[in-house]
C-alpha cells in the first residue's frame, strides 16, 4: 500500500463533504429566492403551515413541559450546594428562552417534519410525480420546496414561543408544588430577570432552525434514490443532517448574540 493512500482517502472524504456542503448551500439559496418570487402557491403553503405548526404543537409542548420541570429540579439541587436555591425561577426562564426552548423545539420538529418532508418528496420522485410536475410546466422548487420552507421558517418561532411559555410553566409547577416556592415570588423573579433580547434571540434561532429543517427535508427528498430503500435513506439523512445543523447553528448564533 502506498504511503500516500491514507492522505488520498482523507482528501476524498474532505472533498466529498465540501461538495455536499456546496450543493446544500446552493439548494438553500434557490429555495430562498423562490420564496420571494411569484407565483405563490397559497394552498400548499397553508397546508404545510398546518402540518408543520399546528400538528407539531403537542410534541413540542410536552417536551417543553417536562424539560422545564426537570430543569427546576436540577437547578434547585445544584443551587442547594451553594445556598442559591432562589435562582431557580430566573435560571429556568433564561435557560428555556435562550437555549432549551429553541433547541429542543427545533430537534422535535426535525424529527417529525424533516422525515415527513423527505419521505413525501422522495415518494413523489420515485413515483415520477415530480417529473409530471415538470411536464405540466410547474417548477418543483416553487411548488414543493418554497411553501414548506416558508411555512417552517414562520411556524417554528411560534412553536418556540409556545414551548418557552409551557417550559416556564412546568418549572413554576415544580417550584411551587415540589420545592415550596411562593407562587407570587416565583413569578416576580421570572419576570424581573428576563430581558427582551433573551426572548428575541430564541425566536430568531427558531426561524433559522425552521428554515434548516425544511431545507434538509426537501434537499434529501429531491435527491432520494429509487425504490423504498432510497426513500428510507433520504428520510434518515434528513433527520440526522437537520439535527446536526441545528446544534451547529445554535452554537454560532449563541456566539453572535451573547459573546462578550
Secondary structure, DSSP 8 states (H G I E B T S, - for coil): --TTHHHHHHHHHHHHHHHHHHHHHHHHHHHHHHHHSS---HHHHHHHHHHHTGGGHHHHHHHHHHHHHHHHHHHHHHHGGGT-GGGHHHHHHHHIIIIIHHHHHHHHHIIIIIHHHHHHHHHHHHTTHHHHHHHTT--HIIIIIHHHHHHHHHHHHHHHHHHHHHHHHHHHHHHHHTS---HHHHHHHHHHH--HHHHHHHHHHHHHHHHHHHHHHHHHHHT--SHHHHHHHHHHHHHHHHHHHHHHHHHHHHHHHH--
